[in-house]
Amino acid sequence: MVKRITEIQSFLSHADYSLAVRRMLDLSLDCGDSELLRAAINWSKTYHAHLKNNSEGLPNNFFTEAEALLLQLQRFEASGILTPKMLMNVENISKKYSSSNFSLKPISLQVKTGDILGIVGENGNGKTTLLRCLCGELALDSGHVAYTTITNPDYYNIKGHVAFIPQRIPKWHGLLKDNLHFSASLAGNTGDKNELMVDFMLERLNLTDYAHLTWSKISSGYRTRFEIARILLQQPSLLILNEPLANLDINAQQTILTDLRYLAKSVYHPMGIILSSQQLHEVEKVADNVLLIKQGSCLFSTNDNDEATSSSAIELETSASRDTIIGLLGEEHIRIQFNGGFYTITSSSFNAHYMISKLLNNEVPITYFRDITNSTKRFF
Amino acid sequence: MTNKRPLAPSILNKLDKYLLLNKPEIWSARTHLVMYYGLLFIALLTGICFIIPDDARTSSNIYYWAMFMSVVCLIAVIVWLLFLLRFNVFKRFGNITAFGRFTTFLLYFVSVGTIVAFAFVQPAVENIRANKAYTDAEVINDINTINLNICKLEFDSIRKDWYYDTVVVVAKPSERRSRNNYEDYEESDEPSVDSLNAIIPYVHLPFKEVTRADINEQINRGDSIIKINDTLYKVYDDPNLQILNPYQAGKHIDTSIYSSIELYRLAYKQHKNIDTAALRKELKRLITKYQSPEKDRYQYTNEYGRNPSFTERFSVDYGVKEISNSVNNVCQRKSTWDKVNLPFIFRLFFYFTFIISLLVFIFRHTSIKAFFLSLLTAFVLLILSSLLSVFVSNKGIPSVAVYLGFFTLFAVFGSLVVRSKKRNIIVGISINLFVMMVAFVPSISLSLYELLTYSKPLYTSGLNDDMIEHYKTYQLYAEILGIVILLLLIPTYIHWLYRKWFALPQD
């Protein structure tokens, strides 16, 4: 608790107000005090109203209210401990479509509460098939999926606990806010609690200004965010998202991923998250484990990276020629590939730090660099 | 929730919000909104129906209204469905309580019922207005006065030779005789045998076979009957003196109008020393009272037919023919909701509502593909069953037996969901058709029992009123039993079937 309060104080002191507001909301929710949560929501509304008006500097009462909230939060001591529980144990599941040649080869994985599992891979390699198998939408040809926290695991219960957000989100009808209230009711949050949870989620994902609109009046990025809000209000124990970043801008991608990270580890309602994406680096930043799926098989897992530790790999964008780079690093030590945009350099002799230092010391102009030693990117 | 609904009071908005936050199943059915706007529309429609000028003597516009209101009902149902289909607790795999499972269907029924009720507003208003304009006693008195006055005035012209027929009372007419009797009934308006002045014996072969119930009915009606022995009767067919006799009169009016024999007896007693001028004046007043303001849609002429009966002649001479349709219109409007018609109207309302509600219920619990394939399957099976009945001699038994056969088949196939690992479309269709058919199984079983016992439907035999009355009662019980079975199965077995099937993974 103290750590989280200190974290919020740090965000406030460094003017990371957006992050401070979101974390304050999370912490208030984890405390389980509805009055405190209501106060945090109102504080968040003050902040968002200020942003909307584009007025200079935050009002003083923003900071005084923050202090008051933090003071109240200090009273709650034991609300910050998350004990991971096994949610899903997948053993050698496979799937073959009768109408096509594609097949998903046997894959095993595990997901615990608080975990984020990233699934990456090129288009048409089986990411969506795997996700649909995991959420019980597709029948398996072999293998077994155990939903360990569900007491009566018939498919109706499973689908009530495992939420799946497809890439193409089905259209919502009616007011967006009504949909959120409806989802909150389905989770058993009725009456005032329903209103509180919807207000929380709208503020948490910064959607309050759009809640009175309809589906056709919001952009595809906001649709994704509303869908996430709706699903989160249903309080699933496992959230599966198929390409959630596809319609989001760079900032929104980062925000959503960070939010998912925090929400997964929420003490109030911890959950596991499985997401597929083409944004490898963004996913890798937040995921506890990343699976690379290629032609229906699990090619690589960051939790099992023997191959990665045996060699280093970097991505490099430079105006220097291939010969210059080879000349500096030595042809016998590296393997270099150019994809038209940047170089991918793999080496068993040098680590990433050495390679970039060598190039910089020899005044090679570098416009982009990334260490992909532990990334799935090197297998693309 | 926060959008402004036209004409919605704040209490409705509060109720809507309360249901959304607390009772998602009830909220998503939108019954509260359907009921509010439906009742508002019914009130408006009632007002319009009362304001529109309408004369009870003119032909009823009920059929034009029915067609118009059917279109309105269809539009209203579509609008409701557009709102209903937005939210579905079941398809979102939400927790549905046992009470929620039970009330879901009832909510659909109430919503559809409110909409279907639109079509019954105009007939109800028409009935109220007709009853307000002409009381039962007034109409009965006027018809009796017209008929009696004419009989008094024309007593000397009334035919005195009555037709009669000899009948034999049997417990259960034979098939051959029944058929003969049926034909006899068809021709009974023009008896071909016997008259009071005829010399031929009144006992002729073959005797007309009637049941005890028929004889009792004729005795009760007061027609002349001479008992020859316990089973043989001589039945006189009195001349038709009901110059004005509205065929659409309700039972209450019909039984209160003087029968021919009553008119004959009263005229016989009163035809001497009558005040002809006063009777004619009274007749003219009544004829004027019932003259329709609109031109009659049925063409009539003030001319006799080729061989006019004395009834027809009186009808033309005194202008009764001119008002017969008007009086009939009045009686028809007054009797729309009487005890005889009410069961039919109630069934019409109930089954329309029930079937639409059932289809909505099924649609809400199955996949779109399975729903439409179920309708297609039902349609194809209907055609096949009809074809089957064409090729067999007994039309009834195969039809109902096939229905029960299909029902059993669908029940068995539907129950296979317990062993399914994947969502199978055939199992889904079977469940849908099982749900569609289950409420009608008791009625169909009763029909099959009746057919097997009596060889043909009782209502077509027309011979045993007691048995028909019993059959009607049993049929009513069977209908109620079917509904009760469905209502019991919905929150239990049917919910379980759909829950199991819909959540299964697909191939």
Interface residues (C-beta under 8 A of the other chain):
Chain A: S98 G136 E137 L138 A139 L140 D154 Y155 Y156 N157 I158 K159 G160 H173 G174 L175 K177 D178 N179 H181 F182 S183 A184 S185 L186 G188 T190 G191 N194 E195 H212 Q234
Chain B: M1 T2 N3 L20 L21 N22 K23 P24 W27 S28 L85 R86 F87 V89 R92 F93 G94 N95 K421 K422 R499 K500 F502 A503 L504 P505 Q506 D507
